[in-house]
């Protein structure tokens, strides 16, 4: 709870929501007021089985366990628990890693999506938003909604990833060419140009961090719903906002682009992440 309060105070809403979800999961499993010393390796294994019984994936279980590990690391650091009572590590409880299936589209499939139209303006708008995500270096939704006209300079659009803004020492700026297609999407669906105006009409600038997060989630769900429908109609499969990011990286890789260039374009902290 103290961690959640601290994260909220620093507008780190994404992280706060994860901690809140894990807290609720732990309380469903073992009730409130759980002593630190009860969290043994055996307790963690039983918690894992409990989450599996709730049909949670191993990716989700990994998030729960890494979050608990972070709390226990802090408890160990301040002397609440001793090293001998720490339940994570070799011959204790090891957090499992799970890779979800990531769909990467081909250029031909992206072309099919661009040409798709069912007569609905909403489908056209969310399809265009998705295309903008792809063309803008696979930009994340949290960064997309905050783009302003002041982020465009000399035919390039530049931004700093919110995901890494607080976690790395050097502020990494991502730049992407504003292509004709991107400009056409801005002209069609964007706000009237003004330096301090948001490019797309999602935020108005008066939102607090929680409201911004909720508006971003609502738009993400709206785009994903339309793109899933388009994917089904075209026989491509389930398409989401993340598919745009993964496809951007994979199209570059298939074209022979250097891995360091791809990493820089995505705003990753390391080549290992890429």
Residue pairs with C-beta under 8 A, 6 or more apart in sequence:
1 23
3 19
3 71
3 74
4 16
4 19
4 20
4 23
7 13
7 15
7 16
7 19
8 16
8 209
8 210
10 166
11 209
12 166
13 209
13 210
13 212
13 213
14 142
14 213
17 213
18 63
18 67
19 67
22 63
22 64
22 67
22 68
25 51
25 64
26 34
26 47
26 64
26 68
28 50
29 46
29 47
29 50
29 51
30 38
30 43
30 47
36 72
36 75
36 80
36 81
36 85
37 81
37 85
39 68
39 72
39 87
40 85
40 87
41 87
41 88
41 92
41 93
43 87
44 65
44 68
44 87
44 88
44 93
45 93
47 64
48 61
48 65
51 60
51 61
51 64
52 61
56 64
57 98
57 100
58 96
58 98
59 98
59 99
59 100
61 96
61 98
62 95
62 96
62 97
62 98
65 93
65 95
65 96
66 95
69 88
69 95
72 81
72 86
72 87
72 88
75 81
76 82
76 83
76 86
86 92
87 93
88 94
88 95
102 242
102 246
103 237
103 238
103 239
103 243
103 246
103 247
104 243
104 246
104 247
104 249
104 250
104 251
105 113
105 236
105 239
105 243
105 247
105 250
105 251
106 251
107 251
109 234
109 236
110 131
110 134
110 247
110 251
112 234
112 236
113 127
113 130
113 131
113 227
113 230
113 234
113 236
113 239
114 127
114 131
114 181
116 123
116 127
116 230
116 233
116 234
117 123
117 124
117 127
118 233
122 226
123 226
123 229
123 230
125 189
126 222
126 223
126 225
126 226
126 227
127 226
127 227
127 230
128 185
128 188
128 189
129 144
129 185
129 189
129 200
129 219
129 223
130 223
130 226
130 227
130 239
130 241
130 244
131 181
131 185
131 244
132 139
132 144
132 182
132 185
132 186
133 139
133 141
133 144
133 241
133 244
133 245
134 244
134 245
134 247
134 248
135 176
135 179
135 181
135 182
135 248
136 144
136 157
136 176
136 182
137 174
137 176
137 248
137 265
137 266
137 267
138 244
138 245
138 246
138 247
138 248
138 249
138 265
138 266
139 147
139 159
139 174
139 176
139 245
140 161
140 162
140 163
140 241
140 245
141 216
141 219
141 220
141 223
141 241
142 162
142 163
142 216
143 159
143 160
143 161
143 162
144 200
145 198
145 200
145 202
145 203
145 212
145 215
145 216
145 219
146 159
146 162
146 198
146 203
147 157
147 159
147 198
147 199
147 200
148 195
148 196
148 197
148 198
148 199
149 193
149 194
149 195
149 196
149 197
149 199
150 195
150 196
151 157
151 158
151 159
151 199
152 178
152 199
155 177
155 178
156 175
156 176
156 177
156 178
157 175
157 176
157 177
157 178
157 182
158 173
158 174
158 175
158 176
159 173
159 174
160 171
160 172
160 173
160 174
160 267
161 172
161 174
161 267
164 172
164 267
164 269
165 171
167 269
168 269
172 267
174 264
174 265
174 266
174 267
176 265
178 186
186 199
186 200
189 200
189 201
190 199
190 200
190 201
191 197
191 198
191 199
191 200
191 201
198 204
198 205
202 215
202 216
202 219
203 212
203 215
207 215
220 241
223 240
223 241
224 240
224 241
227 239
227 240
227 241
227 243
228 238
228 239
228 240
230 236
230 239
231 237
231 238
231 239
232 238
245 266
248 265
248 266
249 262
249 265
249 266
249 274
252 261
252 262
252 265
253 259
253 262
259 271
259 274
260 271
262 274
263 270
263 271
263 273
263 274
266 274
268 274
